[in-house]
């Protein structure tokens, strides 16, 4: 198998090099067909590699691409375009644009990643805006949800495009046959919702997708759909609420089972079940949101991601690059003639 080359913005995210460099080494250990270009301040990267004691086989699959500045997490898009061209974020995307890398990962801010991705990688034909997609745990497996914050205000055309992108990603990247697609709304009845979701609903019913109609918020988690579509405002609220609830439940479980001797004994007996449940609730287990709609693979890691989460984001980017998800999205958009709705 041909090596997949991934560009990693080592300064993206709250913890920067403390997480990104160990995560790169962990990803290389798990995926022998992955090479990584670490993008950032060269001296800092070399120091991080020395402190993490990367073994020679892994170091042979690592390169360093110098970048002299860092884009702040709260940077405005205009700042990135005017002053960010020597930054680690810009250089990371630039490596993909120049075909020196097959995919890229950053834990940087959403707005900065979006404007950089659109500028350097461009949009797929028939797709107007990128959308962030991630997988949230449900009763049976996971539900893919998009958009998660790249676009706070969207029209019906964009919601339809998001649905098509989610469908392709579920089938190609996750192996889900005929994924069930639902449109998030305040009710499941056809009469509910504002004009935008009503118009998108009618258009989706006329496409050869496995579209199940409107879903309410609980439909994301009860396993009734594989893909949940919404605007970035609603999606980001759902994502952050879910992450907060998951962390609270994990902490409550830990406290409850360490309260006294009887609780500790119960925890020992229930350990295998608890371990599986906590693993599914852990936000790090499904970190890594592809910025769908771009011509190449770009994955956003959560800004507060830990080692496990960043490693997963890197592995996810490599997998999507191998499966050529962007090209397959564009082919289906062309087949459905969504350009005519643009």
N, C-alpha and C positions, 0 to 999 in steps of 0.2 A: 504493500500500500504506500502511495506517495505521502511524504510528510506534509502535514498541514502547518502553515506558519501563522502564528498569532502575534499581534502587536498588543502590548499591555502598558497602559498608562500607570506607572508605578506610584504616581503622586495623587491619583484620583481617590476620593474617599476620605473619611475622617482620620483614619489611621495610616494612610499612605504606605510607605515602604515597610512599616512594621508588619503589615498584612500582605501586601502585594507580592513581595519577593518570596516569603515562605510559601505563599499560595502557588506561585509559579513553579517552584520546586516540587510541591506536592502534586500539581497537575502533570508535570513531566514524569513523575514516578508512576502515575496511574495510566497515562496515555503514551505509549512508546512511539506513536506516530505523530506526535506534536512537537514542534519547535516554537520557541518563544523569543520575541524581541522585547527586551525591557527598555521602555522609553522614559527618560528622565535625566536628572542631574547625574553625570557619570560617576563622580567621586562618591556620591551618596549610594548609588547602586552597588559599586564595588565594595564599599564598607558593609552594606547589608548582606551581600553574598558571602563575604568573609565571616561575618558573625553567624550566618546560617549554615556555614560549612557545607556548601553544595558539593556533591561528589563529582568526580571527573566526568562520568558518562552524561550527567545532567548538564554540566557546564559546556560540554560540546554541543548541546542543543539549545544553548542560550546565546543571544547576541545583545549588545547594548547599543542603543541609538540615543545620542546626546540631545537633550532639550534644556533650554536655559531658564525657563520660567514655568510657573504653575498657575493654572486658572483657578481662582477662588471658587468655592462651592456656590456662592451666591452671585457669581458674575452675571451681568446682563449680556444678552446676545451681542449687542453692539460692541461691548468691551472685547469680547472674544474675536470678533471680526477685525477690529481696529488694532488691538494690542496683543492678541493671543497667538500670533503666527509662529512664535518661537517657543510655544508652550508644549508641555508633554502631551496634553490632550490633542492639540492640533497635529503634532508630529505623529501621534498614534494613528489618527485617521488618514494622514497623508501617506503613511506606509502602505495602507490598503489601496488608496487611490492610485498609487504608483506601481501597484502589483508586486510590491515587495513583501506583502503579507496577505493572507487569505481572509482574515477576520480581525476584529479588534475588540478590546474590553477596557472599560474605564468605570471607576466609581465616582466620577465627577457629577456635577449638577446636570439635571435633565435639560434645562434650557440651553446650556453650553454645548452639551452633546448633540442636541437636536440641530442647532444652527450649524455646527461644525460638520455633522454628517450630511446635511442637505447641501452645504456649500462644496464639500470635497468629494462626496460619493455620488450625489445626485439621487433623484427619485426614480422609481420604476415607472414605466409608461402606464398611464391609467390610474396611478395613485397620487392623490393630491397632498397628503400629509403623512408623516411617519406616525406610528403608534407603538407604545410600549406594551409588551405582553408578558405576563408571568402566570405561573401555575399555583393555584391555591388548593389546599386539601379539602376534599369533600367526603361524603359518607363512604364512598367506595374506592376512590382513587384521587384524581386531581381535576380541577376545572381551570382551563385557560381563560384568562380575562384580559381584555384590551378595550380601550386605552387606559393606561394607569397614570397619566399625568402629562403626556407630551402635548396634548391639545385640550384646553379647558372648554373651548367652545367649538362645536363642530356642526355641520349640516347633515342632512339625510344622506347625501352622496358619500361623505366620509364614513358614516356608520356602516353603510353597505360595503365599502372598501375594507373596513376593519374586519367585517364578518368573513369576507373572502380570504383575507390574509390569515385570520385565525384558523379557518378551515384547512388551508394548505399546511400551516405549521403543525396542526394536530395530526394530520395524515402523514406528512413526510417526516417530521422530526420525532413524533411520538408513536407513530404506527397505529393510530386510531382509525378504524374503517368507518366511513360515513359519520363523522363527528356531528353530534347534535348541537346546533347553534341557537342560542336564545338572545333576545334583545332586552336589556334591563329596563324596567319600567316600574311605575308605582302600582301596577296591578296587571294581572294576566289577561284581563278582558280586552277585546279588540277596541273598545271605545275609550279606554284609558290612555292618558299621556298627552303631551303637547304635540304640536304640529310636526316637529322634527322627527320624533320617534314614530309617529303615525305614518309619515311619508316613507321612512326607512323600512318600516314593517311591510308596507304594501310592495315595495321594490324587492325585498328579500323573499317574499312569498312567490315571486315570479322567477326566481333564480333556481337552478338545479342543485341547491344546497339542501342538506337535511335540517331545514329551518323549522324549529318547533314553536316559534312565536314569542310573545312577551313572557318574561320571567320576573318575579319579584326578587328582592335581595336574598331571601332564604333559598331560592333556586340555585344560587351559586354553590351552596354547600350541601344540598340534599342529593346530589348526584343525578339530577334530572337533565343536565346539559353538560356537554364537554367544553363548549366555548360560550362565554358570556361577553356580550358586546355593549359598550357604553361610551360616553364621552370621558375625557380625562379628569374632569372635576369629580364626577361620581366615582370613577374607578380608583382615583387616588385616595378618596375618603374610605372606600371599602378596604383597600390594601392596608392603609395605615391602621385602621380600626382592627382588622384581622390580626396584624402583627402585634398590636398592643394587647389584644385579648389572648393571643397565644402565649405571649411572654408572661402575662398575669397568671394564666392557668398552670403553666409550667412551674412558676414560683410557688403557687398555692399547693400543688402536688408535693413539691419538695418539702415545704414546711409541714404539711399535714403528715407526711410519712417520717418525719424526724422529730415529732413532738414528744414522744415518750417511747419506752421500751416496747410496748405492745404495737405501736405504730411502726417502729423500725422492723419488728418481726413481720408485720403485715407487708411492709415494703419489700422485704427479702422474698416472701412467698410470691408477691405479685410482680417481682422485678422484670421478668421477660415481657409481660404484657405492658407494664408501664414504660419500659424502654421503647417498645414499638410505637406506643401512642405518643410519647414525647418526641420521638424522632419525626413523626408525621406533623406534629404541631410546630416544630422548630423552623422559624423563618429561613434559617441558613440552608435548610434542606432543599428549598426551591428558589434560592437566590439566582439572579441572572435573567434580566428582562431584555429580550431582543428588541431592537428598534426597527420594527418591520416597516417596509415600504422603501427603504434605501436600496440602492443597487448592489450593495455588498453587505456582509454580515457585520453588525455592530451590536454588542451586548452591554447593557448597563448593569453594573453591580450596585447594590444598595450602598449608600454612602457610609452607613455604620456597620457594614458587613465585617464579619470575623473571618478567620482563616478558612474555616469550612465553607462559608458562603462564597468567598472570592474564588476558592478553588472550583466550586461548582460552576460559577459564572464562566470561568476560563474553559472548562471542559464542555460546557453547553455551546459556547461560541465555536469551538473546534468541530463539534458534532454538526452544527447547522451549516458550517462552511462545507463540510464533506458531502452533505446531502443537498447542497445547492438550493437552499430554501428560497432565496430571492428570485432566482430564475424561474422556479416553479410557480411562485406567486404571480410573476409577470405573465407567464403562459396562460394561467387560468383567468387572469384579468382580461387578457386579450380574447380568450375564448368566450367570456361572458359579455364582451364588448362594453365594459364599464367606462371606457374612454368617452363614449357618447353621452354619459351622464355627467361628465366633468364640467 
